[in-house]
């Protein structure tokens, strides 16, 4: 019993320390160029990306054409995906700028509301995606980081997990036309 309690306490402590060790959005506050989502995601963008599994193997490649617009504090990102296996998908994000670099977003395949915050050249976006896998729908957590490189290019890396277990990553680049 004592050994089990000690082991449980050790695992819990490690989980807490590991969770604190990752980057925080505030770490990027002074990095340039400064990202303004309303400016960057305005007009047409092209994106190129890959899904990798937990071992790093590329599972699927994809391209996205994004048509983006804002009316005041409300934005629409209309995304058309084309995957390497020939399938297509549409996702329409509805974003709301809350001020002070904070945003919310919804889409038909997003469970609940996405929450995000921008600081410096970075944007961190957290949400749950209803992801179809082998005839079933999994609710997968996304920890999505975007980094503005210059006025045309932004890089994006998103970690996917379910029940705290790392499933894989999405890596993509956005290029503003």
Residue frames relative to the residue before (quaternion, step in Angstrom):
aa qw qx qy qz dx dy dz
X 1.0000 0.0000 0.0000 0.0000 0.00 0.00 0.00
X 0.6701 0.4975 -0.2923 0.4669 3.55 0.91 -0.99
X 0.6438 0.5242 -0.3152 0.4598 3.58 1.01 -0.84
X 0.6453 0.5196 -0.3126 0.4646 3.58 0.99 -0.87
X 0.6460 0.5128 -0.3132 0.4707 3.61 0.96 -0.84
X 0.6547 0.5071 -0.3060 0.4697 3.58 0.96 -0.87
X 0.6550 0.5058 -0.3050 0.4713 3.59 0.97 -0.85
X 0.6554 0.5088 -0.3065 0.4665 3.59 0.93 -0.89
X 0.6529 0.5057 -0.3080 0.4723 3.59 0.95 -0.87
X 0.6531 0.5176 -0.3102 0.4575 3.59 0.97 -0.82
X 0.6620 0.4902 -0.3031 0.4791 3.60 0.93 -0.87
X 0.6520 0.5079 -0.3157 0.4662 3.60 0.94 -0.84
X 0.6497 0.5107 -0.3184 0.4644 3.60 0.96 -0.81
X 0.6452 0.5151 -0.3163 0.4673 3.57 0.98 -0.83
X 0.6429 0.5206 -0.3227 0.4598 3.59 0.97 -0.82
X 0.6546 0.5026 -0.3138 0.4695 3.59 0.95 -0.84
X 0.6785 0.4864 -0.2964 0.4639 3.60 0.87 -0.90
X 0.6432 0.5128 -0.3236 0.4676 3.59 0.98 -0.80
X 0.6470 0.5270 -0.3172 0.4507 3.59 0.97 -0.82
X 0.6873 0.4735 -0.2784 0.4753 3.59 1.05 -0.70
X 0.6173 0.6086 -0.3327 0.3713 3.58 1.18 -0.54
X 0.6003 0.6038 -0.3590 0.3824 3.60 1.14 -0.49
X 0.6537 -0.5116 0.3769 0.4109 3.55 -1.28 0.27
X 0.2252 -0.7346 0.6244 0.1404 3.53 -1.24 0.57
X 0.6162 -0.5711 0.3792 0.3877 3.60 -1.06 0.63
X 0.6106 0.5707 -0.3505 0.4226 3.61 1.04 -0.66
X 0.5478 0.6277 -0.3888 0.3933 3.61 1.19 -0.48
X 0.7332 0.4403 -0.2155 0.4713 3.60 1.16 -0.58
X 0.3347 0.8046 -0.4522 0.1897 3.59 1.31 -0.01
X 0.7673 0.3601 -0.1968 0.4928 3.62 0.99 -0.73
X 0.5072 0.6613 -0.4216 0.3573 3.60 1.26 0.01
X 0.1810 -0.7872 0.5870 0.0557 3.53 -1.09 0.86
X 0.5168 -0.1103 -0.8469 -0.0590 1.60 -2.29 0.98
X 0.5535 -0.6211 0.4460 0.3300 3.55 -1.17 0.59
X 0.3225 -0.7578 0.5445 0.1588 3.55 -0.88 1.03
X 0.0082 -0.7302 0.6832 -0.0066 3.53 -0.94 1.03
X 0.3818 -0.7628 0.4721 0.2224 3.60 -0.28 1.25
X 0.6440 0.5377 -0.3300 0.4326 3.58 1.00 -0.81
X 0.6782 0.4569 -0.2900 0.4972 3.58 1.09 -0.57
X 0.6946 0.4774 -0.2914 0.4524 3.60 0.82 -0.97
X 0.7504 0.3170 -0.1873 0.5489 3.59 0.84 -0.97
X 0.4797 0.5891 -0.4863 0.4317 3.54 0.52 1.28
X 0.7291 0.2943 -0.2611 0.5600 3.57 -0.49 1.21
X 0.6417 -0.5140 0.3978 0.4072 3.56 -1.24 -0.47
X 0.0554 -0.7795 0.6240 0.0003 3.54 -1.02 0.94
X 0.2398 -0.7125 0.6341 0.1808 3.53 -1.30 0.45
X 0.0809 -0.7852 0.6124 0.0425 3.57 -1.09 0.73
X 0.1338 -0.7671 0.6261 0.0403 3.54 -1.18 0.77
X 0.1441 0.8387 -0.5096 0.1270 3.58 -0.66 1.02
X 0.2547 -0.7277 0.6146 0.1668 3.49 -1.47 0.06
X 0.2806 -0.6681 0.6558 0.2117 3.50 -1.36 0.52
X 0.0408 -0.7795 0.6239 0.0380 3.59 -0.93 0.86
X 0.4417 -0.6761 0.5140 0.2891 3.57 -1.09 0.69
X 0.7571 -0.4135 0.2533 0.4378 3.58 -1.28 0.05
X 0.6647 0.4827 -0.3085 0.4796 3.61 1.21 -0.39
X 0.5752 -0.6017 0.3688 0.4136 3.58 1.32 -0.16
X 0.4723 0.6722 -0.4434 0.3586 3.59 1.27 0.00
X 0.4283 -0.6816 0.5283 0.2699 3.58 -0.94 0.93
X 0.2176 -0.7929 0.5631 0.0827 3.54 -0.67 1.18
X 0.7961 -0.0731 0.0950 0.5932 3.56 1.02 -0.84
X 0.2366 -0.7262 0.6273 0.1521 3.54 -1.19 0.73
X 0.0009 -0.8111 0.5849 -0.0053 3.57 -1.18 0.49
X 0.2053 -0.7172 0.6451 0.1651 3.50 -1.40 0.30
X 0.1357 -0.7763 0.6116 0.0695 3.56 -1.22 0.53
X 0.1475 -0.7125 0.6751 0.1216 3.52 -1.14 0.75
X 0.0987 -0.8086 0.5799 0.0019 3.56 -0.72 1.15
X 0.1054 -0.7456 0.6556 0.0554 3.54 -0.95 0.97
X 0.0434 -0.8431 0.5317 -0.0678 3.54 -0.43 1.31
X 0.0829 0.7871 -0.6077 0.0654 3.56 -1.06 0.79
X 0.1929 -0.7617 0.6113 0.0940 3.52 -1.31 0.53
X 0.0720 -0.7253 0.6820 0.0599 3.50 -1.23 0.73
X 0.8031 -0.0966 0.0172 0.5877 3.55 -0.22 1.26
X 0.8086 -0.2248 0.2014 0.5051 3.58 -0.74 -1.09
X 0.6410 0.5289 -0.3095 0.4621 3.61 1.30 -0.04
X 0.0750 -0.8196 0.5680 -0.0006 3.56 -0.79 1.07
X 0.1757 -0.7466 0.6316 0.1130 3.52 -1.29 0.51
X 0.0788 -0.7544 0.6510 0.0283 3.56 -0.90 1.04
X 0.1021 -0.8034 0.5866 0.0016 3.57 -0.31 1.30
X 0.0468 -0.8489 0.5241 -0.0499 3.57 -0.24 1.34
X 0.0954 -0.7641 0.6366 0.0419 3.57 -1.00 0.95
X 0.1697 -0.8052 0.5667 0.0420 3.56 -0.52 1.29
X 0.0420 -0.7372 0.6721 0.0547 3.54 -1.21 0.66
X 0.2167 -0.8093 0.5402 0.0791 3.58 -0.64 1.21
X 0.6614 -0.5443 0.3622 0.3675 3.56 -1.25 0.53
X 0.6693 0.4713 -0.3118 0.4824 3.61 1.16 -0.37
X 0.6274 -0.5794 0.3181 0.4118 3.60 1.30 0.20
X 0.5503 0.6061 -0.4111 0.4010 3.61 1.21 -0.18
X 0.2244 -0.7590 0.5980 0.1259 3.54 -1.27 0.48
X 0.0582 -0.7806 0.6220 0.0216 3.54 -1.27 0.41
X 0.1848 -0.7518 0.6214 0.1206 3.55 -1.19 0.60
X 0.0121 0.7557 -0.6548 0.0067 3.53 -1.10 0.81
X 0.0917 -0.7751 0.6232 0.0482 3.56 -0.93 0.89
X 0.1974 -0.7698 0.6025 0.0739 3.52 -0.59 1.26
X 0.1296 -0.7344 0.6605 0.0871 3.54 -1.13 0.78
X 0.0950 -0.8334 0.5444 -0.0071 3.55 -0.38 1.29
X 0.1168 -0.7609 0.6330 0.0819 3.52 -1.25 0.52
X 0.2853 -0.7342 0.5938 0.1642 3.55 -0.85 1.03
X 0.2211 -0.8095 0.5367 0.0883 3.58 -0.66 1.15
X 0.5777 -0.5522 0.3873 0.4598 3.58 1.28 -0.18
X 0.8309 0.2295 -0.1749 0.4757 3.54 -1.32 0.40
X 0.6985 -0.5029 0.2661 0.4339 3.59 1.04 0.80
X 0.5850 0.5891 -0.3692 0.4177 3.61 1.25 0.08
X 0.0635 -0.7961 0.6015 -0.0166 3.55 -1.10 0.87
X 0.1474 -0.7173 0.6632 0.1543 3.51 -1.35 0.38
X 0.0470 -0.8057 0.5900 0.0232 3.54 -1.24 0.42
X 0.0954 -0.7652 0.6336 0.0629 3.51 -1.24 0.58
X 0.0356 0.7471 -0.6637 0.0064 3.54 -1.31 0.47
X 0.6739 -0.5309 0.3250 0.3979 3.59 -1.14 0.52
X 0.7641 0.3430 -0.2017 0.5078 3.62 1.01 -0.71
X 0.5412 0.5622 -0.4209 0.4625 3.59 1.25 0.38
X 0.3404 -0.7381 0.5524 0.1849 3.55 -0.83 1.05
X 0.8182 0.0901 -0.0969 0.5596 3.58 -0.58 1.13
X 0.6409 -0.5136 0.4179 0.3884 3.54 -1.18 -0.70
X 0.3789 -0.6957 0.5662 0.2276 3.56 -0.98 0.91
X 0.1594 -0.7699 0.6121 0.0845 3.55 -1.13 0.73
X 0.0538 0.8196 -0.5666 0.0664 3.56 -0.90 0.91
X 0.0973 -0.7811 0.6146 0.0516 3.51 -1.31 0.43
X 0.2173 -0.7667 0.5951 0.1039 3.54 -1.04 0.89
X 0.0770 0.7485 -0.6566 0.0516 3.54 -1.15 0.79
X 0.8292 0.0588 -0.0725 0.5511 3.57 -0.85 0.93
X 0.7852 -0.2822 0.2210 0.5050 3.58 -0.74 -1.05
X 0.6618 0.5342 -0.2825 0.4437 3.61 1.28 0.02
X 0.1082 -0.7470 0.6523 0.0690 3.51 -1.35 0.51
X 0.1145 -0.7754 0.6188 0.0522 3.57 -0.91 0.98
X 0.0838 -0.8064 0.5821 -0.0617 3.49 -0.76 1.19
X 0.0335 -0.8060 0.5910 -0.0025 3.61 -0.71 1.05
X 0.1889 0.7795 -0.5752 0.1607 3.56 -0.90 0.95
X 0.3669 -0.6798 0.5845 0.2483 3.52 -1.38 0.21
X 0.1616 -0.7953 0.5816 0.0558 3.55 -0.76 1.11
X 0.3423 -0.6924 0.5977 0.2147 3.57 -1.04 0.87
X 0.0323 -0.8515 0.5191 -0.0667 3.55 -0.04 1.39
X 0.3249 -0.7463 0.5413 0.2108 3.62 -0.65 1.06
X 0.0582 0.7809 -0.6160 0.0864 3.60 -0.83 1.08
X 0.8522 -0.1341 0.0581 0.5024 3.58 -0.65 1.17
X 0.7695 -0.3927 0.1948 0.4644 3.57 0.80 1.03
X 0.6837 0.3956 -0.2817 0.5447 3.58 1.28 0.02
X 0.3371 -0.7079 0.5725 0.2399 3.58 -1.27 0.27
X 0.1495 -0.7803 0.6053 0.0485 3.54 -0.76 1.15
X 0.3056 -0.7005 0.6084 0.2141 3.56 -1.10 0.70
X 0.0453 -0.8272 0.5562 -0.0654 3.53 -0.31 1.37
X 0.3651 -0.7309 0.5405 0.2007 3.56 -0.92 0.98
X 0.1425 -0.7785 0.6079 0.0644 3.56 -1.00 0.91
X 0.0928 -0.7230 0.6826 0.0525 3.53 -1.04 0.94
X 0.0487 -0.8630 0.4951 -0.0876 3.50 0.05 1.46
X 0.0553 -0.7993 0.5983 -0.0144 3.60 -0.70 1.13
X 0.0729 -0.7785 0.6231 0.0186 3.57 -0.94 0.96
X 0.1093 -0.7944 0.5972 0.0181 3.56 -1.05 0.89
X 0.3084 -0.7507 0.5579 0.1734 3.57 -0.63 1.13
X 0.2445 -0.7923 0.5483 0.1087 3.57 -0.71 1.14
X 0.7432 -0.1560 0.1235 0.6388 3.56 1.09 -0.86
X 0.7568 -0.4085 0.2294 0.4558 3.62 -1.19 -0.04
X 0.7393 0.3947 -0.2283 0.4956 3.65 1.20 -0.31
X 0.7854 0.3375 -0.1457 0.4980 3.62 1.04 -0.73
X 0.0259 0.7582 -0.6511 0.0244 3.52 -1.05 0.92
X 0.2458 -0.7518 0.5954 0.1409 3.58 -1.04 0.84
X 0.1321 -0.7958 0.5907 0.0167 3.54 -1.12 0.81
X 0.0274 0.7706 -0.6360 0.0314 3.56 -0.97 0.92
X 0.0264 -0.8095 0.5855 -0.0353 3.54 -0.71 1.12
X 0.2454 -0.7440 0.6048 0.1428 3.56 -0.95 0.93
X 0.2019 -0.7740 0.5928 0.0937 3.54 -1.00 0.93
X 0.0774 0.7945 -0.5992 0.0618 3.57 -0.98 0.86
X 0.1098 -0.7433 0.6534 0.0922 3.51 -1.35 0.36
X 0.8283 0.0078 -0.0770 0.5549 3.57 -0.79 1.08
X 0.6885 -0.4925 0.2721 0.4577 3.59 1.10 0.73
X 0.5812 0.5664 -0.3762 0.4469 3.60 1.27 0.02
X 0.4326 -0.7087 0.5022 0.2416 3.58 -0.77 1.09
X 0.1951 -0.8082 0.5506 0.0749 3.58 -0.74 1.11
X 0.7324 -0.3207 0.2517 0.5453 3.57 1.06 -0.73
X 0.3884 -0.7095 0.5387 0.2359 3.53 -1.32 -0.28
X 0.2369 -0.6920 0.6571 0.1822 3.47 -1.40 0.40
X 0.0348 -0.7786 0.6265 -0.0084 3.55 -0.89 1.01
X 0.1637 0.8015 -0.5645 0.1097 3.58 -0.82 0.92
X 0.2774 -0.7194 0.6074 0.1910 3.50 -1.34 0.33
X 0.2440 -0.7304 0.6226 0.1389 3.54 -1.12 0.83
X 0.0425 -0.7743 0.6309 0.0250 3.55 -1.04 0.80
X 0.3006 -0.7666 0.5483 0.1461 3.52 -0.64 1.19
X 0.4173 -0.7165 0.5060 0.2375 3.58 -0.87 0.99
